[in-house]
Amino acid sequence: MLLSFYPGPAKVYPQVSQYMQEAMQEGILSLNHRSPAFMSLCEATIENCREKLAIPANYTLFFTSSATECWEIIAQSFLQEGDSVLHYYRGAFGEKWADYTEKLCSYASKQVRIFRHEDATSLPTNPTLACFTPNETSNGTAINDSALRKLIKGISPAFVACDVTSSLGGVQLPFKLGDIWFASVQKCLGLPAGMAVCMMSPRAVKRAYEIGEKAHYNSLTNILDNIQKFQTPYTPNILGIYLLNKVMQQVAPIAEIDAMIRRRAKDWYAFLAQYKKYSTHGNFTRSPTVLCVESKPAKIQHLKTEMQNRHIVLGNGYGKGKDNSFRIANFPAITEEEIAICKANLANLLVSE
Ligand SMILES: *Cc1c(COP(=O)(O)O)cnc(C)c1O
């Protein structure tokens, strides 16, 4: 068995194997997605997510096929002519999101002003929408809650959207700070890929209806109309929804998971700090859920290969950090035993350097 510390697709909760069998046996996978049985599964899943992830009661929750689709939906259905959008990012996923907004909003007929920023100096103020990736999976940087609050206060956008793909399910999120939150399920939520969850504030729902964009299969108003009936515009990933519901029933409340993840992160960073030829981000900007470790490319390559020989998969570097970093997922589906094995092997390899 391989031990995976890849930050996505990441280790799936082992119970998922059993849940998949149950989904088959219960016959839910062959049911029409307009049937009462599907609608009640959909409703239960939303309620269990709300309860376990501490999502505000008045936020609308719905399903899409990926975080990438959410980027597209926001550009397509949440922005209109004359709007301005700020993409504030520090890595490859945030940058990709900005690229999609640009392709959908500025090259096309919609003239939306797009600002891109990677640091907090001279940020434009009062954009229609400010987009953040508070946990940047590509390089293990994070904007912690108080920094995010400060940024939003300074920018004073009309609406805030956050891509939380590698933190939803691992840490408690400050939902009230933002209007649109979304995450794919194959990272911190410990599920197979192919689905995402999106949460929207009542003000954001209102704006989506005011804009009323209806030209696409995944137009926001279409999704919102359907989810009111616990349905989806197109046949959804029913297995994905079923598994999410099961995992949400199984996991501890997010406050407990948050404490565990932060404790484990602290231990991981203290462990890594012993090895001076390897560096991590500073205390204020490092992610609790995705650790990025930098060193010389030859060292990184050697370490990854040696660990692979020991059946432990470290995450490759991503984008600009492809050759000079590796990543370690600190996701809740990973066990203390697995972390201990990983650390023992790393220590064994690094001690001689
Ligand atoms: C993985 C990831 C994505 C892309 O997820 P998909 O499921 O491939 O759409 C987007 N944003 C962040 C922050 C990610 O970590």
The ligand as a Gaussian input file, in Angstrom:
#p B3LYP/6-31G(d) Opt

LIG

0 1
 C       -6.970000      21.700000      -6.918000
 C       -7.397000      23.107000      -6.925000
 C       -8.235000      23.610000      -7.927000
 C       -8.681000      22.790000      -9.095000
 O       -9.591000      21.794000      -8.717000
 P      -10.401000      21.033000      -9.849000
 O      -11.185000      20.020000      -9.106000
 O       -9.366000      20.422000     -10.766000
 O      -11.219000      22.041000     -10.555000
 C       -8.622000      24.926000      -7.837000
 N       -8.231000      25.713000      -6.831000
 C       -7.426000      25.266000      -5.849000
 C       -7.036000      26.189000      -4.745000
 C       -6.990000      23.953000      -5.868000
 O       -6.211000      23.496000      -4.878000

